[in-house]
Amino acid sequence: MPVDFSLTDEQREIQALAHEFARREIRPVAAEYDAREEMPWPVLEKAARVGLLSYGLPEEYGGGGVTDGIVGITNFLVTEELAWGCAAIATEIGSSSYAAGPILAFGSEEQKRRYLPRFCDPEAVRLGALCLTEPQAGSDISAIATTARQAGEAWVLDGRKQFITNGGIADVHVVFARVPEEGGTAAFIVEGGTPGLTMGRKERKLGMRASHTAEVVLEDCLVPLQNRLETRLAAGTPAAEGARSGEELSGAATALTLLQYSRMTFAAAALGLARAAFEYARDYALQRTTFGVPIARHQLIAAKLAQMAMEIEAARALLWRAGWLAFSGRPLALAEGSMAKCMAADVAVRSCEEAVQILGGHGYVRDHPVEKWYRDAKLYQIWEGTNEIQRLVIARAITRR
């Protein structure tokens, strides 16, 4: 049977919706929010009303119920288009999945019914946060210092998380912490406003400045016993790295499983950035003339554009294959999520860098958006696991046999 890359009518419709939303609502204000380093609340409210915050969640919880959920080709299509508009604003539009994803994958039915509908209200923007990284524990999950201890009918969380998207302002935080008496790590649902959870320093960043990044401080933070996430893969959840539905996972394995899937969404966003830079540089090169011809006809410029186009198409193909594996329940045996994220991030940085170069002096100033995209792209080589770590994960996967 031949490989089929065609999209369904539903996928084409939601792709068109996301692209038009990015064109009309995101691009015109992206530079303003970047300059002010502010959250784009009006844009998020509009996105909620058209279903872009909840299209991937199941209908039974109030979501849009797209066939392939929050990790699949539909998600990649939407994320790429929104990031084509602005990667930082796209991050915030998709941020409900930072908490909804772990709850959907590992939560009990009671937890799902209690929390997931909150992210599906078209009249209210509710943000999620995934609290994993710490000052001394980024890619090394085993170094997590935040602790959870049981005290009566509650868990008590203490520690500090760093570089957290929506940290301290999210409606729902999913916090990973060590449980010393168990000798392992677990995940806990912590609602915004819970006593003992506060926002620490808000980070000032090179790029992605319309997305809120801050510390999360946990001091004697009381969390109900029932807010601990299960460590079993929920029925119907794509299994990662050989795990089967219903199989017990450690807290660290839960985090690693989540990262393999979330990295695909980050790859899709990086592709949106790369494509935006490529299209802008191409159009500029067709209009800008030197020596009597458009610069796109000069061989060195043409070669740059050709290389950008090839790399974007290759990265997208790698990502879509990873999404197909996940949706069809096949294991990501070669760390395909890491492959997709690592390659797409590198492609985004190279494409944005080449776009700046093609525009020359115009690319270096804020009259054109490529300098912003260049600043935004760099983060994709760092967050959700640095690209050095991605290569290490891939190397371990391909040599462990």
N, C-alpha and C positions, 0 to 999 in steps of 0.2 A: 504494500500500500504506500503511495507517495506521501511525503511530508506535506502538510497543508498549513500554510501561513495565512490563510484568508480569515477575515474577522466576521463575526456574526452581525446581523442587523443591529442588535442591542449594543454590541461593542462599538460599532461605528457611530451610533447615535450618542452614546455617552462620551466618546472621544471628541465628537464635534461640539457637544455641550461644554466640555472642559476647555477646548481650544478657544471657543468663543468667549467663555467666561474669562480666560486668561487675557485675551485680546482687549476686551471691553472694560474689565474691572480691575485687573492686576497690573498690566503693563503701564497704564497711565499714571499710577500712583506709586509704582515700585521705587523709583528714585527718591521720592519724598520720604517714604517710611525708612528707607536705607539711611538717608541723611539725618533724620531725626532719631533713629534707633528706637522706634516705637512699634508696638504691636498694632497690626492692621485690623482692628476690631470691626470697622464697617465692612471691610471685605469679607471677613469671616462670617458676619451676620448674613450677608448676601449668599455666600456659599452654603450656609446651613439651609436657607430657604429653598435652594434649588437641589438639595440633596447631596451635595458634594462632600459633606462631612460624614455621611452614613451609608452611602450606596453599597459598600462592601459588607455591611453587617446583615445577619439573617433577618428575614421579614418577621419571624416570630417575636423578635425583640424590637421591632419598629424600624429596621433598616431597609435599605433598597433591595437587598436579597439578590444581588448579581450572582450568576452561577458559580464563578470561581472565587468569590469572597474577597478577603482583604489581601491575599497573596495569590496573584494570578495575572493573566494577561490584561484583564480589564483594569485592574489596579495599576499595572505598568503604563497602560495607555493614558489613564487619567493623570497619574503622577507626572509623566513626561510632559504632557501638555501644560499642566499648571506650573511646573518648573521652567518651562519655556517662557512663561510670563514672568515669574520671579521665584527663585528657589527658596528664598526665606519665607515668602508668603505661602508657597506650596507646602513647606514644612509645617506651618501652623494649621493649614487646612486639613492636612493629614494626621495631625498630632493626636486626635482622639484614639487612633489605633495604638498609640504607645501604651495606653492602659487597656483599651478594649481588646487588643490582640492577645495579650497574656491571659486575660479573663476568659476570652472565647476559647483559647487553646487548652487552658489548664484549670479553669474554674469549675466549680460545681454548678449544677443547674440552678440552685438557689442564688448563687453569686451572679450568674449570668442574668437572671431575671431581675435582680435587684439593681445591677449597674449598667448593663448594655443599653436599655431603653433611654437612659439619660443622654447618651451620645447621639440619639436619633431624633431629638426634638427639633423640628425645623424653625422653631421660634426662639431657641436658646442655644448659644454657643457654649459647649462644655469641652474643656481641654483635658488631655491626658498627659501623664509624665511617667517615664520609665527610669527609676532611680537605681542605677547599677554602678556607674563610675564614682570613684572616690579619689581624694588627693594622692593616695599611694596605691590605688587599685584601679587601673584602667583596663588594659587588655588582660591583666592577670587577675582573673576573677577569684582565684584562691586567696588573694591578699585582702579581700574585703574585711574591714574592721568594724563596720556597723553591726551591732548585736541585737538579738531579740531574746528575751527571757519571759517565761510564763509566770504571771502573778495573778492567781485567782482566775477570774473570768476574762482575762485580757493578756495580750502580749505587750511587753514594754520594749520599745525600740530606742536605741541610743546610737548616734553616729553622725557623720557628715557626708553628704554626697556632693559631687562637683560636676560642673559642665552639664547640668540637667536642662534639657529643653522643657520649658514651662515650669521649671522648678519653683515651688512655693506658690504659684498662681494656678496650678492645675486643679480641676475639680476632683480628679482621682489620680493618686500617685500609686504606682506599683513599686514597692521597695524591696530590694534584696538585702538580706541580713544573715549573719552567722547565728546559728542556734547552738551555743557552746555545749549544752547538755546532750545534744544529739550528735555533735561532731560533724555538722554539715551546714548547708546554706538553704534558706527558704525564702519564699516571696510572700509579701503581705500587701493587701489593699488598704491604702490609707486615704481617707477622704480629705479634701481641702477643708481647712478650718479646724482640723483635729488639734486639740491642745497638745503642745509639745512638738508640732511641726511648724517650722517657720522658714522663711526665705532668707538666705544669707546674701552674700555679695552678688549683685547682677553684673555679669561680665560685659566688658566693652571689647568688641571684636573687630577683626580685620574686615570680615564680610559677614553675610547672613545676618544683617543687623536688624531686620524687621522680625526676627525670631527671638523670643525671650530665652535667655540662657542664664541660669543662676545656680547658686548653691542651695541645697536643702539641708536644714539643720534639724536633727531629731534629738530631743532631750526629754527623757521620761515620757515618750509619746505612747499613749495607751491605745491599743488596737484590739477590737473584739476578737475572741478566739476564732469565730467563724469567718474572719477576714483573711485567714491564711489560705493561700492558693494551694490546691492539690498539686501533686507532682506526677499525676498520671496524664498521659495524652488523652484528650477528650475524644469521644467517638466521632469519626469523620475528619479528624485533624490529620493533615498530611504528616507522615512520620519522617523524622530527620535522622540521618546517619545511622540507619538500621533499626531505630526504635520502632516498636509496633504500638498500635492503638491499645490503650489499657496498660501498657508497660510502665512500671514505676521508674521515675527518674529522680536523681538527686537534684538539689536546688541549683548546683552549678551546671549540671547537664540541662536543666530547664532553661537556664539563661543562655547557654550555648545553642540550644535548639532554636530559641526565639531569635537569636542573632543571625543564624543562617537564613531565616526567612525575612527578617527586617532588612537585611543587607540588600535583598533584591529590590525593595522599594527605594532604598537609597541609590541603587544603581540606576533605576528608572529616572529619578530626579537628576542625577548627573548627566544622563543622556539628554534630558530636556535642556539643560544648560549648554551642553556641547552643540546641540542642534541650533539653539538660538544664536550662538556665536558664529557657527558656520554660515547660517542663512544671512546674518547681518554682514559678515565679511564678504560673502559671495555677491550680495546685492551692491555693496559699496564698490567692489572690484569691477563690477560691470558698468558702474556709472563714472567712477574716477578715471580720468584720462591722463596719460603722460606720453610724451613723444608721439602724440597724435592718435593714440589708440587706448581703449580701456585697459587698465592694468591687469584685468583678468586674462588678457591675451599674451601677457609676458610669461614666459615659461616658468620662472621661479614662483610667481604668484599662482599660476594654474596648478603647479605641482602641489603647493600647499593646500589648495582647495580640494584637490583630488584625494590627498592623504587624509584630510579631515573627514571627507565623505565616506571613504572606505572604513576608517576606524569606527565611525558612528554606526554604520551598518553592521559591522562585525560585533561590536559590543551589544547591540540590540539583539542580534541572533543568539548570542551567548546567554543573555538575560532571559529571553523568551524560552529557550530550552530549559533553563533552570526552573522557570515558572511552570512549564509543562510537567517536569518531573514532580514538583511539589503537588500540583493539582491532581495528578494521576496517582498519588500515593506512593511513588517510588522514592527510595532513599537518596539523599544527596551525598552519595558515597565518595565523590571526589571534591566535596566542599564547593559545589557549583554556586551556592549563594556567595561565597567569598570570591570565587572567580569573577562572577558578574560585577560585584561591587568594586573589586580591585581594578578591573579593566575599564569599567565605565568611568571611575574617578580619574584615572590617568588620561583617558580620552578627553574628559571634560577640561582638565587643566591644559592639555596640549592644544585643544581647539580654541580655548579662550586666549591662550598665549599667542597663537598664530593669528587670531582675529585682531588682537591689539597690534601685532606686527604689520599686518596687511593695511590697517588704517593708519599706521605710522603715528605721527604726532597727534592726530585726531583720536586715535585709540587710547591715548594716555590721559586724555582730559575727560571731564564729566559731561561734555556736550554729547557724547555717544555712550551707550550703555555697556560697551564691551569691557571697560575698566571695572565696572561693578561686577559683571559676570566673572571676570578673572579673579576678583577677590572672593566671590562666593564659591567658586569652583574648588579653591584650595582646601576648603574644609572637608570635601569628600574624600581626600586622601588621608584624612586624620580621624574623623569621627566614625562611630559604629565599628571601631577597630581600625587601626592604622593600616595602610597598604603593606607595610612591612609585616605586620601580624597576619594579614590575609595570605601573604605568600608563605608564611610559616605554616598556617593552617592547611593550605593547599598541599604543601610539600609533605606534611605528615599524612594527609589523606591518600596521596598517590604512592607513598612508599610503605604504608603499613601492611600491605599484602605480602 
